[in-house]
């Protein structure tokens, strides 16, 4: 009976995915297929006359084999977990650790203050002891609009928080709660709704009637807007760090490190939650899920963070832009969790504060003890010396000649501070957990037009390449510091821009060959023909199975793989170019904030109708438009060629047909649509000119 009692008292369980063994068996078979394909290419190079064509196909297949290998590492030991927060809730409140919440915003026009307010209120209303909860909001724009909105939120919270806890409200974001059509309004709820709408009108009036530029130079501001002096309300602290153009500010990572120092002085809670300003809490018991792991003595010594999945509201039925990012945020997370733990995705993550101060076995203390993880912050946060000290550590020159950003805190050196920080913590020996409870923990907003999607992922591409070609590259440093599987798994993201190489080759070379009637693939009568079929169907079939088994649909999967192709011809290519120019000192790039505002009703309607919105003219649309035109020409030529060439170019025609089907939204945006979301004429014309260049160049490649 004793083992059963221990099991019943467990706060969490972990179990492997059922598909693990079949996947390992298939990995061996697929690897044999890849080796055979490499042999085929080597033999062709040694015997065939078309060396350039064969060399290009070999390069493409080597990159694809590498990307498949990195994905297979994540299929080696995927796991799922379950938490039992009610068991943790039974503990005395005195045993609950203090919790600091970090929320980052930077621009009141791209990230509306009311959005920030709802995120802050949703976490302030957690089912958690109020005297142990502190919410810090970093405003990197130093905007008086955001400060005003948070001051209003602090006053409203005195009514909203008691209402939520008294009535066991599940939707702790006021905007979500009051916009729900399923709510039954009591008189009390009606009064609270009136108060919220009045606050919202005041804030939006100030925002619309004022024009405050986001400042690049501004002094430090630290204001305590709400404190726990009565043990009823949580702390709410506004922080705007000092910034000037002469000092590097390291974007979001720098803002988070400022919050880490300010919170160390004021509260120094052992657990930290990081949130984007648009990612409101959907589950008031999320901290309890995380604490089910942090309180486990077997995990705690080396548990660095617990990551929840990113989920987005307002995504259309079949997710045409793959905004849910189900593969990196859910499917791959289960794979990482079976290795050293999930990656850090920048939001919805609970950290062990100790993880920011060196490896589990080697504490690295900052310049003063008061900023270390073991400091006991027991003074009132409104005390003048505490506020003065918090003001000092938020200065723009405070980090100069220190370990901040290198050995302490969130890591610098990449635009993707989340990937970089999580990866470096794993290299130091910290582990992590992927926590995916049935009730979604956090909801955020996603882009609603294609240019926003590809621009955001271009920024990610640049940041990932910064890590890939640093001394901390996952393929070298990562493999040595963690393990072969973990290092390779991290390499999938670091080198994902390389996917554009096989996409460009397979997007143009077989198509041009089809136009000229030249065969670059084996004929159906050749046994090598079936190897290509097996590898293509095997890779895509396994990808589809992953997607469906983790809660996706076939239609969503189709859109997801199409967006992978679109990213390859836009985000990956232009991100790689910008990264290269930056390293040659020919260009500089900054952190271009993705707008969270969506006030275009026509755009929203197109999105709901699942119509691609290409919007404004952009150079990023040239490659995908060109490849769509080339494949359409090759498809028409290939259909004619079936009667002329017989079986000779079957694989080429199959590949072209696959590309044409994926390009249907592009053809519609070019030829059949008249709305504002169609492809601009100048993009179509320039893509047509580029198509002519590709076709002519192909003649010399195939010659």
ZAGUDREN-634388 format. One record per residue (C-alpha): residue in three letters; x, y, z. Coordinates in steps of 0.05 Angstrom, whole numbers, padded with zeros to 5 digits, always signed. Layout:
<pts>
ALAXYZ...
</pts>
This chain:
<pts>
UNK+00000+00000+00000UNK+00058+00048+00012UNK+00075+00057-00062UNK+00002+00073-00077UNK+00001+00127-00023UNK+00064+00158-00052UNK+00033+00158-00121UNK-00031+00190-00097UNK+00008+00246-00063UNK+00050+00260-00125UNK+00042+00330-00153UNK+00057+00309-00225UNK+00067+00249-00270UNK+00108+00238-00333UNK+00097+00186-00387UNK+00129+00173-00455UNK+00091+00182-00520UNK+00065+00116-00549UNK+00094+00131-00618UNK+00166+00133-00593UNK+00186+00061-00610UNK+00154+00061-00680UNK+00188+00128-00693UNK+00256+00100-00673UNK+00247+00041-00720UNK+00226+00086-00777UNK+00285+00132-00764UNK+00332+00074-00778UNK+00295+00057-00843UNK+00293+00131-00865UNK+00367+00138-00849UNK+00383+00079-00895UNK+00342+00114-00949UNK+00382+00178-00941UNK+00448+00141-00944UNK+00425+00107-01008UNK+00406+00175-01038UNK+00475+00203-01021UNK+00506+00143-01055UNK+00462+00155-01116UNK+00485+00228-01120UNK+00558+00208-01112UNK+00552+00156-01166UNK+00518+00206-01212UNK+00573+00257-01200UNK+00625+00204-01218UNK+00591+00181-01282UNK+00542+00234-01308UNK+00560+00294-01350UNK+00513+00345-01317UNK+00558+00357-01257UNK+00528+00425-01237UNK+00456+00399-01235UNK+00475+00338-01195UNK+00518+00380-01147UNK+00460+00427-01134UNK+00413+00369-01119UNK+00465+00339-01074UNK+00472+00404-01035UNK+00396+00408-01028UNK+00390+00337-01003UNK+00448+00344-00954UNK+00413+00404-00922UNK+00346+00368-00921UNK+00380+00307-00889UNK+00411+00352-00835UNK+00344+00385-00820UNK+00310+00316-00817UNK+00364+00291-00769UNK+00352+00350-00722UNK+00278+00337-00723UNK+00289+00263-00710UNK+00327+00281-00647UNK+00263+00311-00620UNK+00226+00246-00636UNK+00274+00203-00598UNK+00241+00209-00530UNK+00179+00255-00529UNK+00141+00257-00463UNK+00075+00284-00437UNK+00062+00308-00366UNK+00003+00317-00319UNK+00000+00362-00257UNK-00046+00359-00197UNK-00052+00431-00173UNK-00108+00416-00124UNK-00059+00375-00084UNK-00012+00434-00080UNK-00070+00480-00062UNK-00080+00438+00001UNK-00014+00463+00028UNK-00014+00519+00080UNK-00010+00588+00047UNK+00053+00601+00087UNK+00090+00549+00044UNK+00073+00585-00021UNK+00136+00619-00049UNK+00134+00692-00068UNK+00122+00705-00142UNK+00146+00762-00186UNK+00114+00774-00254UNK+00152+00811-00309UNK+00111+00843-00365UNK+00147+00880-00421UNK+00120+00933-00468UNK+00155+00984-00511UNK+00107+01025-00555UNK+00037+01049-00535UNK+00014+01053-00607UNK+00036+00983-00628UNK+00020+00953-00560UNK-00042+00992-00536UNK-00042+01010-00461UNK-00109+00975-00450UNK-00077+00911-00475UNK-00022+00919-00423UNK-00074+00935-00370UNK-00114+00871-00383UNK-00051+00828-00381UNK-00030+00859-00315UNK-00099+00853-00283UNK-00106+00780-00306UNK-00043+00760-00267UNK-00057+00805-00208UNK-00122+00766-00200UNK-00087+00698-00195UNK-00113+00647-00145UNK-00051+00661-00104UNK-00037+00695-00037UNK-00039+00770-00055UNK+00016+00787-00005UNK+00064+00741-00042UNK+00049+00767-00112UNK+00085+00826-00146UNK+00074+00850-00217UNK+00128+00891-00252UNK+00113+00925-00318UNK+00173+00948-00359UNK+00157+01005-00407UNK+00217+01012-00453UNK+00184+01070-00489UNK+00179+01111-00426UNK+00108+01130-00446UNK+00064+01172-00402UNK+00005+01138-00436UNK+00024+01070-00409UNK+00038+01098-00340UNK-00030+01133-00339UNK-00065+01068-00360UNK-00031+01028-00305UNK-00049+01080-00253UNK-00121+01073-00274UNK-00114+00997-00272UNK-00087+01000-00201UNK-00150+01036-00178UNK-00196+00989-00216UNK-00160+00928-00188UNK-00186+00945-00119UNK-00255+00926-00144UNK-00237+00875-00198UNK-00194+00828-00156UNK-00243+00818-00099UNK-00299+00808-00150UNK-00260+00753-00186UNK-00243+00715-00123UNK-00312+00723-00092UNK-00347+00697-00154UNK-00294+00647-00177UNK-00287+00682-00244UNK-00247+00641-00293UNK-00232+00696-00344UNK-00190+00744-00303UNK-00177+00791-00362UNK-00234+00843-00356UNK-00237+00853-00432UNK-00247+00778-00443UNK-00296+00770-00386UNK-00340+00829-00405UNK-00340+00812-00479UNK-00362+00740-00466UNK-00433+00726-00490UNK-00441+00668-00442UNK-00438+00709-00378UNK-00498+00720-00333UNK-00495+00791-00307UNK-00512+00804-00234UNK-00520+00875-00208UNK-00450+00871-00180UNK-00421+00848-00246UNK-00459+00903-00282UNK-00428+00955-00235UNK-00358+00927-00246UNK-00370+00927-00321UNK-00390+01001-00319UNK-00327+01017-00280UNK-00285+00980-00330UNK-00316+01014-00390UNK-00308+01082-00357UNK-00234+01067-00345UNK-00226+01043-00416UNK-00257+01106-00445UNK-00211+01150-00403UNK-00149+01112-00425UNK-00168+01109-00498UNK-00187+01183-00498UNK-00118+01200-00472UNK-00085+01155-00523UNK-00125+01182-00582UNK-00120+01255-00562UNK-00045+01253-00546UNK+00014+01242-00592UNK+00072+01218-00551UNK+00132+01192-00589UNK+00167+01130-00563UNK+00229+01159-00532UNK+00298+01132-00544UNK+00327+01177-00490UNK+00292+01180-00423UNK+00309+01177-00349UNK+00294+01121-00301UNK+00223+01118-00273UNK+00204+01070-00217UNK+00134+01079-00189UNK+00097+01035-00139UNK+00025+01039-00163UNK-00003+00987-00116UNK+00028+00955-00054UNK+00010+00897-00008UNK+00011+00938+00056UNK-00058+00911+00073UNK-00042+00839+00050UNK-00103+00844+00006UNK-00075+00872-00059UNK-00013+00849-00096UNK+00044+00897-00113UNK+00041+00933-00180UNK+00106+00969-00200UNK+00118+01010-00263UNK+00191+01010-00287UNK+00219+01050-00345UNK+00294+01041-00347UNK+00341+01097-00367UNK+00358+01097-00441UNK+00403+01140-00484UNK+00431+01130-00553UNK+00503+01128-00528UNK+00492+01064-00487UNK+00470+00995-00513UNK+00403+00974-00485UNK+00400+00903-00513UNK+00326+00905-00530UNK+00279+00860-00491UNK+00335+00822-00456UNK+00361+00887-00427UNK+00291+00906-00403UNK+00283+00838-00369UNK+00351+00844-00335UNK+00330+00912-00309UNK+00267+00881-00280UNK+00310+00825-00250UNK+00352+00876-00213UNK+00295+00921-00192UNK+00254+00862-00166UNK+00316+00836-00129UNK+00318+00901-00090UNK+00244+00904-00077UNK+00217+00834-00068UNK+00268+00783-00094UNK+00217+00727-00102UNK+00246+00658-00116UNK+00198+00646-00174UNK+00191+00693-00234UNK+00139+00693-00290UNK+00156+00728-00355UNK+00099+00752-00400UNK+00091+00791-00464UNK+00043+00849-00456UNK-00009+00817-00502UNK-00007+00748-00468UNK-00061+00751-00415UNK-00073+00696-00364UNK-00129+00649-00383UNK-00121+00602-00323UNK-00120+00633-00253UNK-00086+00570-00226UNK-00026+00570-00273UNK+00024+00585-00217UNK+00000+00522-00181UNK+00015+00480-00242UNK+00086+00507-00244UNK+00096+00498-00169UNK+00078+00424-00176UNK+00147+00418-00208UNK+00186+00471-00169UNK+00166+00439-00103UNK+00190+00370-00124UNK+00256+00358-00086UNK+00279+00310-00140UNK+00273+00363-00194UNK+00285+00428-00156UNK+00361+00429-00150UNK+00370+00434-00225UNK+00301+00457-00250UNK+00311+00524-00284UNK+00244+00540-00314UNK+00174+00514-00330UNK+00149+00534-00399UNK+00075+00537-00418UNK+00055+00535-00492UNK+00038+00598-00530UNK-00034+00599-00552UNK-00069+00653-00593UNK-00140+00678-00594UNK-00175+00699-00657UNK-00139+00648-00702UNK-00184+00630-00760UNK-00212+00560-00768UNK-00156+00530-00809UNK-00100+00577-00786UNK-00079+00599-00856UNK-00015+00633-00831UNK+00004+00577-00784UNK+00000+00629-00728UNK-00009+00575-00674UNK+00062+00551-00690UNK+00040+00483-00666UNK+00106+00450-00686UNK+00154+00493-00646UNK+00106+00509-00589UNK+00074+00440-00578UNK+00102+00383-00620UNK+00176+00399-00612UNK+00166+00418-00539UNK+00146+00347-00522UNK+00210+00324-00555UNK+00254+00374-00519UNK+00220+00355-00454UNK+00246+00284-00462UNK+00317+00310-00468UNK+00338+00368-00423UNK+00271+00403-00424UNK+00232+00452-00465UNK+00260+00515-00497UNK+00244+00584-00470UNK+00196+00620-00518UNK+00197+00689-00486UNK+00130+00688-00451UNK+00088+00644-00406UNK+00149+00618-00370UNK+00161+00609-00295UNK+00234+00614-00275UNK+00273+00594-00214UNK+00308+00660-00198UNK+00371+00622-00179UNK+00378+00598-00252UNK+00399+00668-00273UNK+00461+00666-00229UNK+00505+00612-00258UNK+00502+00535-00262UNK+00466+00495-00209UNK+00533+00476-00177UNK+00567+00544-00184UNK+00532+00606-00158UNK+00557+00669-00194UNK+00541+00729-00150UNK+00530+00798-00180UNK+00569+00860-00160UNK+00529+00870-00096UNK+00496+00818-00051UNK+00429+00854-00053UNK+00421+00833-00126UNK+00435+00760-00113UNK+00382+00705-00110UNK+00391+00692-00035UNK+00381+00764-00012UNK+00322+00772+00036UNK+00282+00833+00014UNK+00244+00849+00077UNK+00237+00924+00074UNK+00173+00960+00050UNK+00179+00971-00025UNK+00158+01044-00016UNK+00216+01058+00031UNK+00258+01115+00003UNK+00324+01077+00005UNK+00293+01018-00032UNK+00264+01064-00086UNK+00330+01100-00092UNK+00367+01034-00099UNK+00316+01008-00151UNK+00325+01073-00189UNK+00400+01064-00189UNK+00401+00992-00215UNK+00355+01013-00273UNK+00407+01063-00299UNK+00433+01054-00370UNK+00506+01049-00348UNK+00495+01001-00290UNK+00514+00939-00329UNK+00579+00967-00355UNK+00639+00921-00341UNK+00595+00869-00307UNK+00570+00798-00319UNK+00499+00819-00336UNK+00477+00790-00402UNK+00537+00743-00407UNK+00539+00700-00344UNK+00482+00731-00304UNK+00410+00743-00324UNK+00378+00740-00392UNK+00431+00732-00446UNK+00453+00784-00497UNK+00480+00774-00566UNK+00417+00756-00604UNK+00351+00786-00624UNK+00318+00722-00600UNK+00335+00730-00526UNK+00286+00676-00507UNK+00318+00621-00549UNK+00388+00644-00530UNK+00374+00648-00455UNK+00339+00580-00451UNK+00393+00547-00492UNK+00449+00577-00450UNK+00415+00555-00386UNK+00412+00484-00412UNK+00485+00488-00430UNK+00500+00507-00358UNK+00465+00445-00332UNK+00395+00471-00317UNK+00335+00430-00337UNK+00265+00453-00356UNK+00194+00426-00360UNK+00140+00434-00413UNK+00074+00445-00377UNK+00012+00438-00422UNK-00050+00433-00377UNK-00119+00420-00407UNK-00142+00491-00391UNK-00098+00538-00432UNK-00054+00580-00387UNK-00042+00641-00431UNK-00073+00672-00494UNK-00041+00723-00539UNK-00052+00759-00605UNK-00024+00738-00672UNK-00012+00776-00737UNK-00070+00780-00785UNK-00034+00796-00850UNK+00022+00760-00886UNK+00074+00816-00885UNK+00070+00820-00809UNK+00079+00744-00804UNK+00140+00740-00849UNK+00171+00804-00821UNK+00166+00776-00750UNK+00198+00711-00771UNK+00252+00748-00810UNK+00272+00779-00743UNK+00273+00710-00711UNK+00316+00685-00768UNK+00368+00740-00757UNK+00370+00726-00682UNK+00377+00651-00691UNK+00433+00660-00741UNK+00468+00704-00690UNK+00469+00645-00643UNK+00486+00594-00697UNK+00549+00631-00717UNK+00571+00651-00647UNK+00620+00614-00603UNK+00559+00584-00569UNK+00535+00550-00633UNK+00490+00490-00616UNK+00525+00446-00667UNK+00591+00453-00630UNK+00585+00485-00561UNK+00515+00458-00551UNK+00534+00386-00566UNK+00594+00390-00519UNK+00556+00423-00463UNK+00491+00384-00464UNK+00487+00321-00507UNK+00488+00302-00581UNK+00412+00298-00584UNK+00400+00364-00547UNK+00452+00401-00587UNK+00425+00375-00653UNK+00354+00392-00631UNK+00373+00464-00616UNK+00409+00466-00683UNK+00342+00456-00718UNK+00322+00527-00698UNK+00391+00558-00702UNK+00401+00536-00774UNK+00328+00536-00798UNK+00345+00592-00847UNK+00386+00539-00885UNK+00320+00508-00906UNK+00316+00562-00959UNK+00374+00528-00997UNK+00337+00464-01016UNK+00273+00503-01025UNK+00305+00549-01077UNK+00339+00491-01113UNK+00277+00447-01114UNK+00233+00507-01128UNK+00269+00526-01192UNK+00317+00473-01219UNK+00267+00416-01235UNK+00218+00467-01261UNK+00267+00498-01310UNK+00288+00427-01330UNK+00215+00412-01345UNK+00210+00474-01389UNK+00270+00451-01429UNK+00251+00377-01430UNK+00312+00357-01390UNK+00307+00301-01338UNK+00340+00313-01270UNK+00305+00256-01233UNK+00302+00181-01246UNK+00247+00152-01290UNK+00191+00109-01260UNK+00225+00047-01290UNK+00287+00064-01250UNK+00289+00035-01178UNK+00317+00102-01154UNK+00251+00134-01172UNK+00217+00097-01115UNK+00270+00119-01066UNK+00250+00192-01079UNK+00177+00174-01070UNK+00191+00137-01005UNK+00232+00194-00974UNK+00182+00247-00994UNK+00120+00210-00970UNK+00156+00185-00908UNK+00179+00253-00885UNK+00113+00287-00900UNK+00072+00229-00872UNK+00110+00230-00806UNK+00102+00305-00802UNK+00026+00299-00813UNK+00021+00244-00760UNK+00058+00287-00709UNK+00012+00345-00724UNK-00053+00306-00718UNK-00033+00267-00656UNK-00017+00332-00620UNK-00087+00360-00632UNK-00082+00390-00702UNK-00124+00376-00764UNK-00104+00355-00834UNK-00126+00422-00862UNK-00086+00461-00810UNK-00026+00417-00825UNK-00032+00433-00900UNK-00032+00507-00885UNK+00027+00497-00836UNK+00071+00463-00888UNK+00052+00516-00940UNK+00073+00571-00892UNK+00139+00534-00882UNK+00149+00540-00958UNK+00130+00614-00957UNK+00176+00629-00898UNK+00232+00594-00936UNK+00224+00641-00996UNK+00216+00704-00954UNK+00235+00705-00880UNK+00293+00657-00886UNK+00323+00688-00949UNK+00318+00761-00928UNK+00336+00745-00856UNK+00400+00711-00880UNK+00416+00770-00926UNK+00406+00821-00870UNK+00448+00779-00822UNK+00504+00774-00873UNK+00503+00849-00888UNK+00505+00864-00814UNK+00566+00820-00803UNK+00600+00854-00862UNK+00585+00922-00829UNK+00543+00941-00889UNK+00478+00945-00851UNK+00451+00947-00780UNK+00386+00918-00755UNK+00344+00933-00694UNK+00286+00903-00658UNK+00225+00918-00701UNK+00165+00910-00656UNK+00107+00871-00684UNK+00043+00912-00681UNK-00011+00883-00637UNK-00063+00931-00664UNK-00115+00905-00712UNK-00165+00960-00727UNK-00175+00946-00801UNK-00244+00915-00807UNK-00234+00895-00880UNK-00169+00860-00863UNK-00202+00823-00805UNK-00258+00801-00852UNK-00209+00775-00903UNK-00174+00737-00848UNK-00238+00705-00824UNK-00254+00685-00896UNK-00184+00652-00899UNK-00160+00697-00955UNK-00085+00712-00957UNK-00072+00786-00944UNK-00010+00809-00979UNK-00025+00881-00963UNK+00030+00933-00977UNK+00082+00923-01030UNK+00144+00888-01003UNK+00208+00860-01032UNK+00197+00799-00989UNK+00141+00777-01035UNK+00185+00775-01098UNK+00214+00705-01089UNK+00149+00670-01071UNK+00113+00704-01130UNK+00169+00686-01177UNK+00170+00613-01156UNK+00094+00610-01163UNK+00099+00636-01235UNK+00157+00590-01254UNK+00120+00529-01227UNK+00055+00547-01263UNK+00093+00554-01329UNK+00128+00488-01316UNK+00062+00454-01298UNK+00030+00475-01364UNK+00091+00454-01402UNK+00095+00388-01364UNK+00023+00370-01380UNK+00039+00380-01453UNK+00103+00341-01445UNK+00067+00280-01417UNK+00045+00265-01488UNK+00114+00280-01518UNK+00164+00254-01467UNK+00124+00196-01439UNK+00149+00173-01371UNK+00213+00214-01374UNK+00195+00273-01329UNK+00143+00244-01281UNK+00179+00263-01216UNK+00190+00333-01242UNK+00116+00340-01259UNK+00095+00312-01191UNK+00140+00363-01155UNK+00113+00420-01198UNK+00041+00399-01185UNK+00054+00399-01110UNK+00083+00470-01115UNK+00025+00495-01158UNK-00027+00470-01108UNK+00010+00504-01052UNK+00012+00568-01093UNK-00063+00574-01106UNK-00071+00633-01057UNK-00016+00670-01095UNK-00049+00659-01162UNK-00115+00684-01134UNK-00081+00746-01105UNK-00047+00759-01172UNK-00105+00748-01221UNK-00173+00740-01189UNK-00177+00790-01131UNK-00191+00865-01130UNK-00190+00877-01055UNK-00135+00912-01015UNK-00104+00845-00998UNK-00085+00826-01069UNK-00013+00824-01093UNK+00009+00894-01115UNK+00020+00902-01190UNK+00092+00923-01183UNK+00108+00859-01145UNK+00075+00817-01200UNK+00112+00855-01256UNK+00180+00850-01223UNK+00167+00777-01207UNK+00151+00766-01281UNK+00218+00799-01301UNK+00254+00755-01249UNK+00219+00694-01279UNK+00248+00709-01347UNK+00317+00715-01316UNK+00309+00648-01280UNK+00286+00612-01343UNK+00344+00641-01385UNK+00394+00625-01330UNK+00368+00555-01325UNK+00388+00542-01397UNK+00462+00552-01379UNK+00456+00511-01314UNK+00425+00452-01351UNK+00471+00458-01412
</pts>
